[in-house]
Amino acid sequence: MLEFEELSQCKLCPRECGVDRLQGKKGYCKVDGQLIVARAGLHYWEEPCISAQSGSGTVFFSGCNMGCVFCQNQKIASGKAGKYITTQRLTEIFLELQEKGAVNINLVTPTHYIYQIKIALKNAKAKGLHIPIVYNTSGYEKVESLKLLEGLIDIYLPDFKYYSSLVGKKYAKVNDYFEKASLALEEMVKQVGSPVFSEAGIMQKGVIVRHLMLPGYLQDSKNIISYLYETYGNRIYISIMNQYTPLQEQIKGFPELNRKVSKISYKKLINYASELGVENGFIQQGETALESFIPNFNNEGV
Ligand code: SF4
């Protein structure tokens, strides 16, 4: 399988580590060439058009190519949680989630497993998988890697994390996040087009861009919202999130991150988006910035 062989010099994402993942080497994403999944189940805490009443069939992959210091899913992002599985088992998991009533298959942090996911999706579709497929990513993707998935993904759910390269460099050791994430987003919109919903209001196709506010970076957030709206208008949805949770162990050395996003800052950003003309958006209400909001990565459903 030529595609898998490419993992022997992995350049799947913009980090372009070039390591031999087939021989057990790990790059920036902290996982070798074998699939590791930490949880697969119905998830109810995405945007309402993704979760719906019945839940999103969410598969949490281990490892991450971003490595943000404040990561709320650090347990799996570090590649330390989860279970090794085959592509055949991944195919079964997709079908099992559909059987359980999931309204979609939600691939969380899938970037470093694109080759295996592509095969598993093709096989599952051949066996009757028919619900929409959601690609839920940090946004730090290569266009040529996304092209491998063309026709298989219905909904792209990328983060848009940093506008300033200084912020990206400080928290994720990445100099070109904006450049790469904006090219990737262009490809995502090209592949799936404008939003389409079922009669019940469940998203069937489209792009929702998520932006997680960080404490003290209102201007960076405004720059992102302005860029997204000026480029795509209401062809995409923008989800503005305030659920940032300071996790003491991880943010030592970054005292400015040791607080939640203030209600005033969040309101200012929402007002800014509204004044720009953003109509297709999601905001968070209530007490979402809690540690208990973080899923339990216990290999359930794997
Ligand atoms: S997928 Fe992992 S190993 Fe491959 S280039 Fe990206 S971070 Fe490096």
Residues whose N, C-alpha, C, O or C-beta is under 5 A from the ligand:
A	BS01	SF4	C10 K11 L12 C13 R15 E16 C17 G27 Y28 C29 N65 H112
